[in-house]
Amino acid sequence: MPVSKAPYTRSYAHTKSRGSNSMVDCGYCGKKVPRYKTFIKTKGFRINDPTLLQQIDTRFLHFGHEKMYVCPKCARHHKIVQPGKTVRKKHLK
C-alpha cells in the first residue's frame, strides 16, 4: 500500500537561507518575531484631491512612508490578514 501524499506542498522558506534569521520588532505590540513570519504594512500620507494638488507646488511636498513589520497575532487582530484567505503582503522596493 503506497503512502499517501499531503494535498499541499510545504514550503520551508525559513530553512533555505544561510545563517540565522533576522529578528524584527512588531509595529503594534513590540514583540520580537523572525522576519519571515511577519507581514509588511506601509504607513504614509497622500493628498488625493486634484484641485489641491494643482495649487500646491509638488517640489516642496514630502510625505514620509514607513515600512512596518507586523506579527501574525497583531495582523489577525488589526485585520491585515484573515485566516483561510490569501495573504496580503506588500513589499517596498
C-alpha positions as a LaTeX table, in Angstrom:
\begin{tabular}{lrrr}
\hline
Residue & $x$ (\AA) & $y$ (\AA) & $z$ (\AA) \\
\hline
Met1 & 0.00 & 0.00 & 0.00 \\
Pro2 & 1.60 & 3.34 & $-1.04$ \\
Val3 & 1.98 & 6.14 & 1.43 \\
Ser4 & $-0.49$ & 8.94 & 0.71 \\
Lys5 & 0.87 & 12.38 & $-0.08$ \\
Ala6 & $-0.29$ & 15.55 & 1.60 \\
Pro7 & $-2.71$ & 17.58 & $-0.53$ \\
Tyr8 & $-0.39$ & 20.55 & $-0.42$ \\
Thr9 & 3.28 & 21.28 & $-0.87$ \\
Arg10 & 5.10 & 22.59 & 2.16 \\
Ser11 & 7.44 & 25.48 & 1.68 \\
Tyr12 & 10.28 & 25.79 & 4.16 \\
Ala13 & 11.27 & 29.33 & 3.30 \\
His14 & 12.95 & 29.93 & 6.65 \\
Thr15 & 15.26 & 26.91 & 6.40 \\
Lys16 & 16.63 & 27.61 & 2.94 \\
Ser17 & 18.52 & 30.75 & 3.84 \\
Arg18 & 22.04 & 30.55 & 5.15 \\
Gly19 & 22.80 & 31.65 & 8.66 \\
Ser20 & 20.35 & 32.78 & 11.29 \\
Asn21 & 17.20 & 34.69 & 10.51 \\
Ser22 & 16.98 & 38.33 & 11.47 \\
Met23 & 14.56 & 39.27 & 14.22 \\
Val24 & 12.39 & 42.36 & 13.84 \\
Asp25 & 10.07 & 44.16 & 16.23 \\
Cys26 & 6.31 & 44.12 & 15.67 \\
Gly27 & 5.00 & 47.60 & 14.92 \\
Tyr28 & 1.98 & 47.18 & 17.21 \\
Cys29 & 2.99 & 45.08 & 20.23 \\
Gly30 & 6.80 & 45.36 & 20.09 \\
Lys31 & 7.33 & 41.60 & 20.23 \\
Lys32 & 10.48 & 40.22 & 18.56 \\
Val33 & 9.49 & 37.98 & 15.63 \\
Pro34 & 11.54 & 36.29 & 12.88 \\
Arg35 & 11.34 & 38.38 & 9.74 \\
Tyr36 & 9.96 & 35.59 & 7.55 \\
Lys37 & 6.88 & 35.30 & 9.79 \\
Thr38 & 5.93 & 38.97 & 9.65 \\
Phe39 & 3.50 & 40.83 & 7.40 \\
Ile40 & 4.65 & 44.12 & 5.90 \\
Lys41 & 2.41 & 47.16 & 6.18 \\
Thr42 & 3.22 & 50.64 & 4.93 \\
Lys43 & 2.07 & 53.79 & 6.67 \\
Gly44 & 2.03 & 57.13 & 4.96 \\
Phe45 & 0.06 & 60.15 & 3.88 \\
Arg46 & $-1.21$ & 61.12 & 0.45 \\
Ile47 & $-3.27$ & 64.02 & $-0.97$ \\
Asn48 & $-5.90$ & 62.71 & $-3.37$ \\
Asp49 & $-7.69$ & 65.97 & $-4.13$ \\
Pro50 & $-6.65$ & 67.07 & $-7.66$ \\
Thr51 & $-7.59$ & 70.75 & $-7.17$ \\
Leu52 & $-5.47$ & 70.93 & $-4.04$ \\
Leu53 & $-2.52$ & 69.32 & $-5.84$ \\
Gln54 & $-2.70$ & 71.94 & $-8.59$ \\
Gln55 & $-2.50$ & 74.77 & $-6.05$ \\
Ile56 & 0.47 & 73.30 & $-4.17$ \\
Asp57 & 3.92 & 73.02 & $-5.72$ \\
Thr58 & 4.81 & 69.31 & $-5.55$ \\
Arg59 & 8.56 & 70.01 & $-5.35$ \\
Phe60 & 8.16 & 71.18 & $-1.77$ \\
Leu61 & 5.95 & 68.31 & $-0.64$ \\
His62 & 7.40 & 65.33 & 1.17 \\
Phe63 & 5.24 & 62.67 & 2.78 \\
Gly64 & 7.25 & 60.10 & 4.65 \\
His65 & 6.36 & 56.46 & 4.22 \\
Glu66 & 7.16 & 53.98 & 6.94 \\
Lys67 & 7.63 & 50.25 & 6.47 \\
Met68 & 6.18 & 48.39 & 9.42 \\
Tyr69 & 6.53 & 44.71 & 10.31 \\
Val70 & 3.51 & 43.09 & 11.96 \\
Cys71 & 3.49 & 39.77 & 13.85 \\
Pro72 & 0.82 & 37.18 & 12.91 \\
Lys73 & $-1.18$ & 37.75 & 16.09 \\
Cys74 & $-1.47$ & 41.52 & 15.53 \\
Ala75 & $-2.08$ & 41.01 & 11.80 \\
Arg76 & $-5.18$ & 38.96 & 12.60 \\
His77 & $-6.34$ & 41.42 & 15.26 \\
His78 & $-5.91$ & 44.50 & 13.05 \\
Lys79 & $-7.44$ & 42.68 & 10.04 \\
Ile80 & $-4.33$ & 42.90 & 7.85 \\
Val81 & $-4.72$ & 39.20 & 7.11 \\
Gln82 & $-7.67$ & 36.85 & 7.64 \\
Pro83 & $-7.32$ & 33.15 & 8.47 \\
Gly84 & $-8.09$ & 30.96 & 5.47 \\
Lys85 & $-7.75$ & 33.81 & 2.96 \\
Thr86 & $-4.86$ & 34.67 & 0.70 \\
Val87 & $-2.01$ & 36.52 & 2.36 \\
Arg88 & $-1.78$ & 40.24 & 1.64 \\
Lys89 & 1.90 & 41.17 & 1.60 \\
Lys90 & 3.17 & 44.45 & 0.24 \\
His91 & 6.86 & 44.90 & $-0.35$ \\
Leu92 & 8.54 & 48.26 & $-0.82$ \\
Lys93 & 11.34 & 48.42 & $-3.31$ \\
\hline
\end{tabular}
